[in-house]
Amino acid sequence: MFEIAEYIGIVAFAMSGFFVAVRNRLDLLGVLVATFLTALGGGIIRDITVNKTPFTFSHNYPALIVITVMTLLILLKFHKRNSIENRPLFIISDSIGLVSFSISGALIALDSSFNLAGVIAMSFITAVGGGIARDVIINEVPFVLKTGFYGTISILIGLTLYLMHIFNCISFSVILTLFIMMLTLRLVAYYNKWSIPLR
């Protein structure tokens, strides 16, 4: 189930990278780089951090998913249409990706015996690291730093899983419950326009 959620996340993040690149009028190479970075960059950073061969470099399907998404968007001329980034299906799939990537990042950090800071960092980086890298190379303030309840979801997931690990109560049902709760929180926060006030 979580593997399927990650596939959905890769698709949503690839679409997000594509639309950001098109909005910034990048050429084909720029669109390709932005799309790959958004969808797969966080996982690559995570795997390098835990001293593993990046999953993207040892399995073909992540890159194939990104290439397929980008090709379909170009063939269907989505780059000439209004962005679908604010439509319900995209928001839901993007939120699924955010939560599933955050969970996988935290679990890999726990498996590598990281402390609390490391688990939270890996949860955060896996989910939003690619988007941050994309925004940096196109000279924008990273999206995650402007949206209060996006990166915050990753931090909450990392913190929760670390505490569950301390009390030795991580199980499939616990992870599934966390997935549903955080997905719901992200959607409620988005549609209610929640943010973390500066003061």
C-alpha positions as CSV (number, residue, x, y, z in Angstrom):
1,M,0.0,0.0,0.0
2,F,2.8,2.4,0.9
3,E,4.6,1.5,-2.2
4,I,1.6,2.5,-4.2
5,A,1.4,5.7,-2.2
6,E,5.0,6.4,-3.2
7,Y,4.2,5.9,-6.9
8,I,1.4,8.4,-6.6
9,G,3.7,10.8,-4.8
10,I,6.4,10.5,-7.6
11,V,3.7,11.3,-10.2
12,A,2.4,14.3,-8.2
13,F,5.9,15.6,-7.5
14,A,6.9,15.2,-11.1
15,M,3.8,17.2,-12.2
16,S,4.6,19.9,-9.7
17,G,8.2,20.2,-10.9
18,F,7.0,20.3,-14.5
19,F,4.5,23.1,-13.9
20,V,7.0,25.2,-11.9
21,A,9.6,24.8,-14.7
22,V,7.0,25.8,-17.3
23,R,5.9,28.8,-15.2
24,N,9.5,29.9,-15.1
25,R,9.9,29.5,-18.9
26,L,12.7,26.9,-18.7
27,D,13.7,25.1,-21.9
28,L,13.3,21.3,-22.3
29,L,16.5,20.5,-20.4
30,G,15.5,22.8,-17.6
31,V,12.0,21.2,-17.4
32,L,13.6,17.7,-17.3
33,V,16.0,18.7,-14.5
34,A,13.3,20.4,-12.5
35,T,10.9,17.5,-12.9
36,F,13.5,14.9,-11.9
37,L,14.7,17.0,-8.9
38,T,11.3,17.5,-7.5
39,A,10.2,13.9,-7.8
40,L,13.4,12.1,-6.9
41,G,15.8,14.5,-5.4
42,G,14.7,14.1,-1.8
43,G,15.1,10.3,-1.9
44,I,18.6,10.6,-3.5
45,I,19.7,13.0,-0.7
46,R,18.3,10.7,1.9
47,D,20.0,7.6,0.6
48,I,23.4,9.3,0.2
49,T,23.0,10.6,3.8
50,V,22.5,7.0,5.2
51,N,25.4,5.8,3.0
52,K,23.2,3.7,0.6
53,T,23.2,3.6,-3.2
54,P,20.3,5.8,-4.1
55,F,17.2,3.8,-4.9
56,T,16.7,5.8,-8.0
57,F,20.1,4.7,-9.3
58,S,19.5,1.0,-8.7
59,H,15.9,0.6,-9.8
60,N,14.4,1.7,-13.1
61,Y,10.8,2.5,-12.3
62,P,11.2,5.9,-10.5
63,A,12.9,7.4,-13.6
64,L,10.5,5.7,-15.9
65,I,7.5,7.1,-14.0
66,V,9.0,10.6,-14.2
67,I,9.8,10.4,-17.9
68,T,6.3,9.0,-18.6
69,V,4.6,11.8,-16.7
70,M,6.6,14.5,-18.4
71,T,6.0,12.9,-21.8
72,L,2.3,12.7,-21.3
73,L,2.1,16.3,-20.0
74,I,4.0,17.5,-23.1
75,L,2.0,15.4,-25.6
76,L,-1.3,16.5,-24.0
77,K,0.0,20.1,-24.2
78,F,-0.5,20.7,-20.5
79,H,2.4,23.2,-20.7
80,K,0.1,25.4,-22.7
81,R,-2.8,25.2,-20.4
82,N,-3.6,26.7,-17.0
83,S,-1.9,24.9,-14.2
84,I,-3.7,22.1,-12.4
85,E,-1.7,22.6,-9.2
86,N,-4.7,23.9,-7.3
87,R,-7.2,21.2,-8.5
88,P,-8.5,18.6,-5.9
89,L,-7.0,15.5,-7.6
90,F,-3.5,17.1,-7.7
91,I,-3.7,18.4,-4.1
92,I,-4.7,14.9,-2.9
93,S,-2.0,13.1,-4.8
94,D,0.6,15.6,-3.8
95,S,-0.5,15.2,-0.1
96,I,-0.3,11.4,-0.4
97,G,3.3,11.8,-1.8
98,L,4.2,14.2,1.0
99,V,3.0,11.9,3.8
100,S,4.3,8.6,2.3
101,F,7.8,10.1,1.5
102,S,8.0,11.6,5.0
103,I,7.2,8.2,6.5
104,S,9.7,6.3,4.4
105,G,12.4,8.9,5.2
106,A,11.8,8.5,8.9
107,L,11.7,4.7,8.8
108,I,15.0,4.6,6.9
109,A,16.5,7.0,9.5
110,L,15.3,4.8,12.3
111,D,16.7,1.7,10.6
112,S,20.1,3.5,10.4
113,S,19.9,4.3,14.2
114,F,19.6,8.0,13.8
115,N,18.6,10.2,16.8
116,L,15.6,12.5,17.0
117,A,17.2,15.3,14.9
118,G,18.3,12.8,12.3
119,V,14.9,11.2,12.0
120,I,13.1,14.5,11.6
121,A,15.7,15.7,9.1
122,M,15.4,12.6,7.0
123,S,11.6,12.7,7.1
124,F,11.7,16.4,6.0
125,I,14.5,16.0,3.3
126,T,12.9,12.9,1.7
127,A,9.6,14.7,1.3
128,V,10.6,18.2,0.3
129,G,14.4,18.1,-0.4
130,G,13.8,17.7,-4.1
131,G,11.4,20.7,-4.2
132,I,13.9,22.8,-2.3
133,A,16.7,21.9,-4.7
134,R,14.4,22.8,-7.7
135,D,13.5,26.2,-6.3
136,V,17.1,27.0,-5.5
137,I,18.3,26.3,-9.0
138,I,15.5,28.5,-10.5
139,N,16.3,31.3,-8.0
140,E,13.0,31.2,-6.0
141,V,12.4,31.1,-2.3
142,P,11.6,27.4,-1.6
143,F,7.9,26.7,-1.6
144,V,8.1,24.8,1.6
145,L,9.4,27.8,3.4
146,K,6.4,29.9,2.5
147,T,3.7,27.3,3.2
148,G,3.1,26.7,6.9
149,F,1.5,23.3,6.9
150,Y,3.6,21.5,4.2
151,G,7.0,20.9,5.6
152,T,5.5,20.9,9.1
153,I,3.7,17.6,8.2
154,S,7.0,16.0,7.6
155,I,8.4,17.2,10.9
156,L,5.3,15.9,12.8
157,I,5.7,12.5,11.1
158,G,9.4,12.3,12.0
159,L,8.7,13.2,15.6
160,T,5.8,10.8,16.0
161,L,7.6,7.8,14.5
162,Y,10.7,8.5,16.7
163,L,8.5,8.5,19.8
164,M,6.8,5.3,18.6
165,H,10.2,3.8,18.1
166,I,11.3,4.8,21.6
167,F,8.2,3.0,23.1
168,N,8.7,0.1,20.7
169,C,5.2,0.3,19.2
170,I,5.8,0.7,15.5
171,S,3.6,-1.6,13.5
172,F,1.8,-1.6,10.2
173,S,-1.5,-0.5,11.8
174,V,0.3,2.3,13.6
175,I,1.9,3.5,10.4
176,L,-1.4,3.2,8.5
177,T,-3.1,5.3,11.2
178,L,-0.4,7.9,11.1
179,F,-0.6,8.0,7.3
180,I,-4.4,8.6,7.4
181,M,-4.2,11.2,10.2
182,M,-1.4,13.2,8.6
183,L,-3.0,13.1,5.1
184,T,-6.2,14.4,6.7
185,L,-4.4,17.1,8.5
186,R,-2.6,18.2,5.4
187,L,-5.8,18.4,3.4
188,V,-7.7,20.2,6.2
189,A,-4.8,22.7,6.5
190,Y,-4.7,23.3,2.8
191,Y,-8.4,24.0,2.3
192,N,-8.6,26.1,5.5
193,K,-5.4,28.0,4.5
194,W,-3.7,27.3,7.8
195,S,-0.3,28.7,8.3
196,I,2.2,29.1,11.2
197,P,2.1,32.8,12.2
198,L,5.4,34.6,12.4
199,R,4.2,36.6,15.4
